[in-house]
Amino acid sequence: MRAGSYAWWTAGSSPRNLEAETMPKVTLPVIQEAPVPGHVSCLQCARCCTYVAVGINAPTTPKLATEVLWHLYHQGVSVCRDEAGEWYVQFEARCKNLGEGNLCSVYLNRPHICRAYDDQVCEVNAPQKGLIEFKEPKHFLEYLRVKRPKVYKTIAAKYVPPEHQPEALPPPPARTKRASTKVR
């Protein structure tokens, strides 16, 4: 068969000796990006496949603050506030599809939330500077006492067991009167 001859195709007949005329196999190199110093690849880490995080309401009321406490009373649970002021509860729970070598066993059919992750901007390679993570009730209560004193005062006596009460804060420094200076 001559190169460029497609007469057999348009005439509806089959080609002669097609198997004898197959193209030789060519091995193509895999192009890999140069490693970036300090960058952690997904296959080295897989941190995002080891927890589930769900948005929650900010602890602006006693009821919402005690819900945060309830989360923190459980093992493997933390509560975070990101740099945008959003709150979420995080459950340490490894994905059932995370296999050996940090490979996803359902990679081609993974959920949209997994597809949206990007190792360039993930928590390991681009940590949030303003992230606050609470793993213990005491730490959350210390935050609440400073940032939301009215909410803290409301829940402290009734909803916080003594073993979870934060350390007493030192008294504020005494104010000194300045000598008045009159300008004449």
C-alpha positions as CSV (number, residue, x, y, z in Angstrom):
1,M,0.0,0.0,0.0
2,R,1.4,3.4,-0.9
3,A,1.6,6.1,1.8
4,G,-1.3,8.5,1.5
5,S,-3.4,6.0,-0.4
6,Y,-6.8,5.8,1.2
7,A,-8.7,4.3,-1.8
8,W,-9.3,1.0,0.1
9,W,-11.0,3.0,2.9
10,T,-13.4,4.9,0.6
11,A,-14.2,1.8,-1.5
12,G,-15.2,-0.1,1.6
13,S,-12.6,-2.9,1.2
14,S,-10.1,-3.9,3.8
15,P,-6.4,-2.9,3.6
16,R,-3.8,-5.4,2.4
17,N,-1.1,-6.4,4.9
18,L,-2.0,-3.7,7.4
19,E,-0.2,-5.6,10.2
20,A,3.0,-5.6,8.2
21,E,2.9,-1.9,7.9
22,T,2.4,-0.9,11.5
23,M,4.4,2.0,12.9
24,P,7.4,1.1,15.1
25,K,7.0,1.7,18.8
26,V,8.7,4.8,20.1
27,T,9.5,5.3,23.8
28,L,8.7,8.9,24.9
29,P,10.5,10.4,27.9
30,V,8.3,11.5,30.8
31,I,8.8,15.2,31.4
32,Q,9.0,16.1,35.1
33,E,9.2,19.5,36.6
34,A,12.3,20.2,38.6
35,P,11.8,19.8,42.3
36,V,11.2,23.1,44.2
37,P,13.3,23.3,47.4
38,G,11.0,23.1,50.4
39,H,8.0,21.9,48.4
40,V,6.2,18.8,49.6
41,S,4.5,16.7,46.9
42,C,1.1,15.0,47.5
43,L,2.8,11.6,47.3
44,Q,5.2,12.6,50.1
45,C,2.5,13.9,52.4
46,A,-1.2,13.1,51.8
47,R,-2.2,15.2,54.8
48,C,-5.4,16.3,53.1
49,C,-6.5,12.6,52.9
50,T,-6.3,12.1,56.7
51,Y,-9.0,14.3,58.0
52,V,-12.5,15.7,57.3
53,A,-13.2,19.4,58.0
54,V,-16.8,20.8,58.2
55,G,-17.7,24.5,58.6
56,I,-19.4,25.6,61.8
57,N,-20.8,28.8,63.2
58,A,-18.4,31.2,65.0
59,P,-18.8,30.9,68.8
60,T,-20.6,34.3,69.2
61,T,-23.2,33.0,71.7
62,P,-23.1,30.8,74.7
63,K,-24.9,28.0,72.8
64,L,-22.4,28.1,69.9
65,A,-19.4,28.3,72.3
66,T,-20.6,25.2,74.2
67,E,-21.0,23.4,70.8
68,V,-17.3,24.1,70.2
69,L,-16.5,22.7,73.6
70,W,-18.6,19.6,72.9
71,H,-16.5,19.0,69.7
72,L,-13.2,19.4,71.7
73,Y,-14.3,16.9,74.3
74,H,-13.9,14.2,71.6
75,Q,-10.6,12.5,70.7
76,G,-9.2,13.2,67.3
77,V,-11.3,16.3,66.9
78,S,-10.0,19.9,66.7
79,V,-11.6,23.2,65.9
80,C,-10.0,25.9,63.8
81,R,-10.5,29.5,62.8
82,D,-8.8,30.4,59.6
83,E,-7.3,33.8,58.6
84,A,-10.6,34.8,57.0
85,G,-12.4,34.3,60.3
86,E,-14.2,31.1,59.2
87,W,-14.6,28.4,61.8
88,Y,-14.6,24.6,61.2
89,V,-14.4,21.4,63.0
90,Q,-11.8,18.9,61.9
91,F,-12.1,15.1,62.4
92,E,-8.9,13.0,62.1
93,A,-10.1,10.2,59.8
94,R,-7.9,8.6,57.1
95,C,-9.6,8.2,53.7
96,K,-10.5,4.6,53.0
97,N,-9.1,5.0,49.5
98,L,-5.7,6.2,50.5
99,G,-3.4,3.3,49.6
100,E,0.3,2.4,49.8
101,G,2.7,5.1,48.8
102,N,0.0,7.7,49.4
103,L,-1.7,6.7,46.1
104,C,-5.5,7.1,45.7
105,S,-7.2,3.9,44.8
106,V,-10.1,5.8,43.1
107,Y,-8.0,8.6,41.6
108,L,-9.7,8.6,38.2
109,N,-13.1,8.7,39.9
110,R,-12.3,10.8,42.9
111,P,-14.8,13.3,44.3
112,H,-14.8,17.0,43.2
113,I,-13.5,18.1,46.6
114,C,-10.4,15.9,46.1
115,R,-9.9,17.3,42.6
116,A,-9.9,20.9,44.0
117,Y,-6.9,20.3,46.2
118,D,-3.7,21.7,44.9
119,D,-0.3,21.0,46.5
120,Q,0.9,24.5,45.6
121,V,-1.5,26.1,48.0
122,C,-2.2,23.4,50.5
123,E,-1.8,23.7,54.3
124,V,1.7,22.1,54.1
125,N,3.2,24.2,51.3
126,A,1.3,27.4,52.0
127,P,0.3,27.4,55.7
128,Q,-2.1,30.2,56.8
129,K,-0.4,32.7,59.0
130,G,-3.6,33.6,60.9
131,L,-4.8,30.0,61.5
132,I,-5.8,29.2,65.1
133,E,-6.2,25.6,66.0
134,F,-7.8,24.4,69.2
135,K,-7.2,20.8,70.2
136,E,-8.0,21.1,73.9
137,P,-11.0,22.8,75.6
138,K,-8.7,24.8,77.8
139,H,-7.1,26.5,74.9
140,F,-10.4,27.4,73.4
141,L,-11.6,28.8,76.7
142,E,-8.5,30.9,77.0
143,Y,-9.2,32.3,73.6
144,L,-12.9,32.9,74.5
145,R,-12.0,34.6,77.7
146,V,-9.9,37.2,75.9
147,K,-11.8,37.6,72.6
148,R,-15.4,37.1,73.8
149,P,-15.4,37.8,77.6
150,K,-19.2,38.1,77.9
151,V,-19.7,34.7,76.2
152,Y,-17.0,33.2,78.4
153,K,-18.4,34.6,81.6
154,T,-21.9,33.2,80.7
155,I,-20.7,29.7,80.1
156,A,-17.8,29.4,82.6
157,A,-19.8,28.9,85.8
158,K,-22.5,26.6,84.3
159,Y,-21.0,24.7,81.4
160,V,-17.3,24.3,82.0
161,P,-16.1,21.6,84.4
162,P,-13.3,22.7,86.8
163,E,-10.7,20.6,85.1
164,H,-11.2,22.5,81.8
165,Q,-11.1,26.0,83.4
166,P,-8.1,27.9,82.0
167,E,-5.5,29.3,84.3
168,A,-6.3,32.5,86.1
169,L,-5.2,35.6,84.2
170,P,-2.8,37.9,86.0
171,P,-4.5,41.1,87.1
172,P,-4.1,44.0,84.6
173,P,-1.4,46.5,85.5
174,A,-2.5,49.3,87.8
175,R,-3.0,52.6,86.1
176,T,-1.0,55.5,87.4
177,K,-2.2,59.0,87.4
178,R,-0.1,61.4,85.4
179,A,0.8,64.7,87.0
180,S,-1.3,67.3,85.3
181,T,0.6,69.8,83.4
182,K,-1.2,73.0,82.7
183,V,0.0,75.2,79.9
184,R,-0.5,78.9,80.7
